[in-house]
Amino acid sequence: MTESLVVLYGALPYLLRGSVITITVVLGSMLLGLILGINIAVGQVYGRKWMRYIIAIYVWFFRGVPLIVLLFLFYFGLCSLLDINLSAFTVSIIVLGLITSAYQSQIFRGAISSLPEGQFKAARALGMSDTKTILFIILPQALRLSIPAWSNEYSIVLKDSAVTYALGVAEIMARAHFVASRTYEQLPLYFAAGVMFMILTYLGTKGLRILEHKVKIPGYSS
């Protein structure tokens, strides 16, 4: 028991540096997913039939293929085929961002669809273009309504980020495995990694809950 604590104490700074990598991967992929997801949701709700069909295929693909398969497909397949030199860290952010964009798009689509249709018609009656109506009336409301589900998506992306160690990304799980394979103290190291993920999950969801309360409209948003 004492030896396990000594190993854990010595490895803790190394694991904490891995948490910085994990947070960077999660925030980068969530930001990419947010940008793509909003555009996908708008196209799915207001786009033409052919656009909605293409978006449906995109969403189906990235929600249906396992993360580990997509990581290998992009890193060992597409990057080699197209002769693109990207680090495992960058590929991980891109792949996670594409996957979460498919899920976030459905969150935003549901939020947009829940808004009264009369708002769009009223904006047109006031002379606003469709683009301005979406940007300044529809999306601000939809984003507020999406925060609870978006915090759940953050938790999922955070847990999925542990899989990126398969590409050699030096995040929490990769570092815990590296130390455990050399010290044979698997239980305390993997337990510490789990606790770190739980803490990051709590901090992220707590921050988003605070944001939800700050931007909510009394009597309108939950």
C-alpha positions in Angstrom: 0.0 0.0 0.0 2.8 2.4 0.9 4.6 1.6 -2.3 1.5 2.3 -4.3 1.1 5.7 -2.7 4.7 6.6 -3.4 4.3 5.7 -7.1 1.0 7.6 -7.3 2.6 10.7 -5.6 5.5 10.6 -8.0 3.3 10.2 -11.0 0.7 12.9 -10.1 2.5 15.9 -11.7 2.9 13.8 -14.9 -0.8 12.9 -14.9 -1.8 16.6 -14.2 0.2 17.7 -17.3 -1.8 15.1 -19.2 -5.0 16.8 -18.0 -3.9 19.9 -19.8 -3.7 17.9 -23.0 -7.1 16.4 -22.4 -8.7 19.8 -21.7 -7.2 21.2 -24.9 -8.4 18.3 -27.0 -11.9 18.6 -25.5 -12.2 22.3 -25.8 -10.8 22.3 -29.4 -13.2 19.6 -30.5 -16.2 21.2 -28.8 -15.5 24.5 -30.5 -15.1 22.9 -33.9 -18.3 20.9 -33.2 -20.1 24.1 -32.2 -19.2 26.0 -35.4 -20.0 23.0 -37.7 -23.0 22.0 -35.7 -24.8 25.3 -35.9 -24.3 25.5 -39.6 -25.5 21.9 -40.1 -28.6 22.5 -37.9 -29.5 25.6 -39.9 -29.0 23.8 -43.2 -31.1 20.9 -41.9 -34.0 23.1 -40.8 -33.9 25.8 -43.5 -31.9 24.3 -46.3 -33.1 22.8 -49.6 -34.0 19.2 -50.0 -30.7 18.2 -51.5 -28.8 19.9 -48.7 -30.9 18.2 -46.0 -30.1 14.9 -47.7 -26.4 15.5 -47.7 -26.5 16.6 -44.1 -28.5 13.5 -43.1 -25.7 11.3 -44.6 -23.0 13.3 -42.8 -24.9 13.0 -39.4 -25.6 9.3 -40.0 -21.9 8.6 -40.8 -20.3 10.3 -37.9 -22.9 9.1 -35.4 -22.6 5.5 -36.7 -18.9 4.8 -37.0 -17.0 4.1 -33.8 -14.5 6.7 -32.6 -11.5 4.4 -32.7 -12.3 3.5 -36.4 -12.5 7.2 -37.4 -9.2 8.0 -35.6 -7.4 5.2 -37.5 -9.2 6.1 -40.7 -8.1 9.7 -40.6 -4.6 9.3 -39.1 -3.4 6.2 -40.9 -5.6 6.3 -43.9 -6.6 9.7 -45.2 -3.5 11.6 -44.0 -1.2 9.0 -45.7 -3.3 8.9 -48.8 -3.4 12.7 -49.2 0.1 13.1 -48.0 -1.0 15.4 -45.2 1.4 15.7 -42.2 -0.8 16.2 -39.2 0.0 15.3 -35.6 -2.0 12.8 -33.7 -3.1 15.6 -31.4 -4.5 17.6 -34.3 -6.2 14.6 -35.9 -7.8 13.8 -32.5 -9.3 17.3 -32.3 -10.6 17.1 -35.9 -12.1 13.7 -35.6 -13.7 14.4 -32.2 -14.9 17.8 -33.6 -16.6 16.1 -36.6 -18.3 13.5 -34.4 -19.6 16.0 -31.9 -20.7 18.3 -34.7 -23.1 15.6 -35.8 -24.5 15.3 -32.3 -24.5 19.0 -31.6 -26.3 19.7 -34.8 -29.3 17.6 -33.6 -29.3 19.4 -30.3 -29.4 22.8 -32.1 -31.9 21.5 -34.7 -34.3 20.5 -31.9 -33.9 23.8 -30.2 -34.6 25.7 -33.5 -37.6 23.6 -34.2 -39.0 24.2 -30.8 -39.2 28.0 -31.4 -42.5 29.4 -32.6 -42.7 29.7 -36.4 -44.4 33.1 -36.0 -41.1 34.7 -35.0 -39.7 34.0 -38.5 -42.8 35.4 -40.2 -42.8 38.5 -37.9 -39.2 39.2 -38.8 -39.9 38.9 -42.5 -42.9 41.3 -42.0 -40.5 43.8 -40.5 -38.3 43.6 -43.5 -35.5 41.5 -42.1 -33.7 39.0 -44.5 -33.7 35.3 -43.7 -30.0 35.4 -42.9 -30.4 38.3 -40.4 -33.5 36.6 -38.8 -31.5 33.4 -38.3 -28.4 35.2 -36.9 -30.1 37.7 -34.6 -33.4 36.2 -33.6 -33.4 32.4 -34.0 -29.9 31.4 -33.1 -29.6 33.4 -29.8 -32.7 31.7 -28.5 -31.8 28.3 -29.8 -28.3 28.5 -28.2 -29.8 29.3 -24.8 -32.1 26.4 -25.0 -29.2 24.1 -26.1 -27.0 24.6 -23.1 -28.4 21.7 -20.9 -28.0 19.2 -23.7 -24.6 20.8 -24.7 -23.3 20.2 -21.2 -24.2 16.5 -21.6 -22.3 16.4 -24.9 -19.3 17.9 -23.1 -19.2 15.0 -20.7 -19.4 12.5 -23.6 -16.6 14.2 -25.5 -14.5 14.3 -22.4 -14.8 10.6 -21.9 -14.3 9.9 -25.6 -11.0 11.8 -25.5 -9.5 9.0 -23.5 -9.6 6.9 -26.7 -7.1 9.2 -28.4 -4.3 7.5 -26.5 -4.5 4.9 -29.2 -2.8 7.4 -31.5 -0.2 8.3 -28.9 -1.8 11.5 -27.7 -0.2 12.1 -24.2 -3.5 12.8 -22.4 -4.5 11.4 -19.0 -5.2 7.9 -19.9 -2.0 7.5 -22.0 0.1 8.8 -19.2 -1.5 6.6 -16.6 -1.0 3.5 -18.9 2.6 4.5 -19.5 3.4 4.7 -15.8 1.4 1.6 -14.9 3.1 -0.5 -17.5 6.5 0.3 -15.9 5.6 0.3 -12.2 2.9 -2.5 -12.3 0.8 -0.3 -10.0 -2.3 -0.4 -12.2 -5.0 0.1 -9.6 -3.9 3.4 -8.0 -2.9 4.9 -11.3 -6.1 4.0 -13.2 -8.1 5.0 -10.2 -6.4 8.4 -10.2 -7.1 8.8 -13.9 -10.7 8.1 -13.3 -10.9 10.6 -10.5 -9.3 13.3 -12.7 -11.9 12.6 -15.4 -14.7 12.9 -12.8 -13.3 16.2 -11.6 -13.0 17.6 -15.1 -16.6 16.5 -15.8 -17.9 18.2 -12.7 -16.1 21.4 -13.4 -17.2 21.6 -17.0 -20.9 20.8 -16.3 -20.9 23.1 -13.4 -19.5 26.0 -15.5 -22.1 25.4 -18.2 -24.9 25.3 -15.6 -23.8 28.7 -14.3 -23.8 29.9 -17.9 -27.3 28.6 -18.4 -28.6 30.5 -15.4 -26.9 33.7 -16.5 -28.3 33.7 -20.0 -31.8 32.2 -19.4 -34.9 34.3 -20.0 -37.2 34.2 -17.0 -40.4 32.4 -17.8 -39.0 31.2 -21.2 -36.0 29.0 -20.9 -35.9 26.1 -18.4 
